[in-house]
């Protein structure tokens, strides 16, 4: 499964400090898990961890390592992130969400 969109959305909400891998994986699990399509939490943790490690190793990756060991944050210099952030902005008719 590809959790890139969910991970970027989560990291966007937490801001520049970032979040530890375990919390990111838990949030992805809570977003994607359902009664009709149950997922294994450890599998999600492994996949999210692999994606975060591989993406943060790239210079223009969507995420980067934070100062604290095991923490990740969104990379504001990434072109892909900038494009996705434009898509996350609420529309005028969605003002009730603010």
SERO-4910 file (N, C-alpha, C, O; in steps of 0.05 Angstrom, whole numbers):
BEGIN
 pado doro    nc1    nc2    nc3   cac1   cac2   cac3    cc1    cc2    cc3    oc1    oc2    oc3
  Unk    A     17    -24      0      0      0      0     18     25      0     40     24     10
  Unk    A      7     46    -11     22     71    -12      8     91      7    -15     98      4
  Unk    A     23    100     27     12    117     48     23    146     46     21    161     65
  Unk    A     35    152     23     49    178     21     30    201     26     38    220     41
  Unk    A      7    201     15    -12    224     18    -19    227     48    -20    249     58
  Unk    A    -25    205     61    -33    206     89    -10    216    107    -14    232    125
  Unk    A     14    206    101     37    214    117     42    244    114     47    258    134
  Unk    A     41    254     90     46    283     85     24    299     98     30    320    110
  Unk    A     -1    290     97    -23    304    110    -18    306    140    -23    326    153
  Unk    A    -10    283    152     -5    282    181     18    301    189     16    316    208
  Unk    A     40    300    174     63    316    180     58    346    175     69    363    189
  Unk    A     40    352    156     33    380    152     18    391    176     22    414    184
  Unk    A      1    374    188    -14    383    212      3    387    236     -3    405    253
  Unk    A     25    372    239     41    374    264     61    397    262     71    406    282
  Unk    A     67    406    238     85    430    235    114    423    233    121    400    225
  Unk    A    131    442    240    160    440    235    174    422    255    196    413    249
  Unk    A    162    416    278    176    399    298    176    370    289    195    355    295
  Unk    A    156    362    274    154    334    265    141    316    285    128    325    304
  Unk    A    145    290    281    131    270    297    148    244    296    161    239    276
  Unk    A    147    228    317    162    203    317    148    182    298    124    184    293
  Unk    A    164    164    288    155    144    270    131    129    281    111    124    267
  Unk    A    132    121    306    110    105    318     83    120    317     62    108    311
  Unk    A     84    146    322     59    162    322     49    166    293     25    166    288
  Unk    A     68    170    274     60    172    246     46    147    237     25    148    225
  Unk    A     58    124    243     47     98    235     19     94    248      1     83    236
  Unk    A     16    102    274     -9     99    287    -31    116    274    -54    107    271
  Unk    A    -24    140    267    -43    157    253    -51    146    226    -74    147    218
  Unk    A    -32    136    211    -38    123    185    -56     99    189    -75     95    174
  Unk    A    -50     83    209    -67     60    216    -95     69    222   -114     57    212
  Unk    A    -99     90    238   -125     99    245   -140    111    221   -165    108    219
  Unk    A   -126    123    202   -139    134    178   -148    111    159   -170    112    148
  Unk    A   -131     91    155   -135     71    135   -151     46    145   -164     33    129
  Unk    A   -150     40    170   -163     16    181   -193     19    181   -203     41    187
  Unk    A   -207     -2    174   -236     -1    175   -247    -29    183   -232    -48    183
  Unk    A   -272    -29    189   -285    -54    197   -286    -74    174   -283    -98    179
  Unk    A   -289    -64    150   -291    -82    127   -265    -89    114   -263   -108     98
  Unk    A   -244    -73    121   -218    -78    110   -197    -75    132   -182    -55    132
  Unk    A   -196    -93    151   -178    -90    173   -149    -93    165   -142   -109    147
  Unk    A   -131    -78    178   -103    -78    172    -88    -86    197    -97    -82    219
  Unk    A    -64    -96    193    -46   -104    216    -29    -80    223    -16    -68    206
  Unk    A    -29    -72    248    -15    -48    257     15    -50    253     28    -31    246
  Unk    A     26    -74    258     55    -78    254     63    -76    225     85    -66    218
  Unk    A     46    -86    207     52    -84    178     52    -54    169     69    -46    154
  Unk    A     33    -39    180     32    -10    173     57      3    184     69     20    170
  Unk    A     66     -4    208     90      8    220    114      2    203    130     20    198
  Unk    A    117    -22    193    140    -30    177    140    -15    150    160     -4    142
  Unk    A    116    -13    137    115      0    111    119     30    114    134     42     98
  Unk    A    108     42    134    111     71    139    141     77    145    152     96    135
  Unk    A    153     60    162    181     64    169    199     62    145    217     78    141
  Unk    A    195     42    128    211     38    104    208     62     85    227     72     74
  Unk    A    183     71     82    178     94     64    192    119     75    204    134     60
  Unk    A    189    124    101    201    148    113    232    147    111    244    167    104
  Unk    A    244    124    116    273    122    114    283    126     86    302    140     81
  Unk    A    269    114     66    279    116     39    274    144     28    291    155     13
  Unk    A    251    157     35    245    183     25    263    205     38    271    223     24
  Unk    A    268    202     63    284    222     77    314    221     69    328    240     73
  Unk    A    322    198     57    350    195     48    354    211     22    377    217     16
  Unk    A    333    216      7    336    231    -18    338    261    -12    326    271      7
  Unk    A    353    276    -28    357    304    -23    332    321    -27    327    340    -13
  Unk    A    316    314    -46    291    329    -52    266    313    -43    245    317    -54
  Unk    A    269    295    -23    247    279    -15    225    294     -1    229    317      7
  Unk    A    202    282      1    178    295     13    181    299     43    170    318     54
  Unk    A    197    282     56    201    285     85    231    286     91    248    278     74
  Unk    A    238    296    114    265    297    123    266    289    152    246    290    166
  Unk    A    290    281    161    294    274    189    294    300    206    305    320    197
  Unk    A    281    298    229    281    321    247    306    319    265    322    300    263
  Unk    A    309    338    283    333    339    300    333    315    320    354    304    325
  Unk    A    310    307    329    308    285    348    309    258    333    296    255    312
  Unk    A    324    239    343    327    213    330    300    199    328    285    198    347
  Unk    A    294    189    304    269    175    300    245    192    293    223    182    289
  Unk    A    250    218    291    228    237    285    231    246    256    253    248    245
  Unk    A    208    251    243    208    260    216    190    284    213    171    287    229
  Unk    A    196    301    194    179    324    188    177    328    158    192    317    143
  Unk    A    158    345    151    154    350    123    177    368    112    187    385    126
  Unk    A    185    363     87    206    379     75    193    401     58    183    396     36
  Unk    A    193    426     68    179    447     54    193    455     28    181    469     11
  Unk    A    217    446     23    232    453     -2    226    433    -24    235    437    -47
  Unk    A    211    412    -19    205    392    -39    182    402    -57    162    412    -48
  Unk    A    187    400    -83    167    408   -103    141    392   -100    119    402   -103
  Unk    A    144    366    -95    121    348    -92    104    357    -68     79    357    -70
  Unk    A    117    364    -46    102    373    -22     88    399    -28     65    402    -20
  Unk    A    101    417    -41     88    443    -47     63    438    -64     43    452    -60
  Unk    A     64    420    -83     41    414   -100     19    401    -83     -5    409    -85
  Unk    A     26    382    -66      6    369    -49     -7    389    -29    -30    387    -23
  Unk    A      9    407    -18     -2    427      0    -22    445    -13    -42    454      0
  Unk    A    -19    451    -38    -39    466    -53    -65    451    -55    -86    463    -53
  Unk    A    -63    425    -57    -88    408    -59   -102    406    -32   -126    401    -31
  Unk    A    -87    409    -10    -99    407     17   -114    432     26   -129    430     45
  Unk    A   -109    454     13   -123    479     22   -153    476     18   -162    467     -3
  Unk    A   -168    483     39   -197    480     36   -209    500     16   -198    522     12
  Unk    A   -230    492      4   -244    509    -15   -263    529      0   -267    525     24
  Unk    A   -272    548    -13   -290    568      0   -314    556     12   -323    564     33
  Unk    A   -326    536     -2   -350    523      9   -344    506     33   -363    496     46
  Unk    A   -319    501     39   -311    484     61   -303    500     86   -288    490    102
  Unk    A   -312    525     88   -304    542    110   -312    530    137   -299    537    157
  Unk    A   -332    514    138   -341    503    163   -320    484    176   -321    479    200
  Unk    A   -301    476    160   -280    458    169   -259    473    186   -244    460    200
  Unk    A   -257    498    184   -236    514    197   -243    519    226   -227    531    240
***
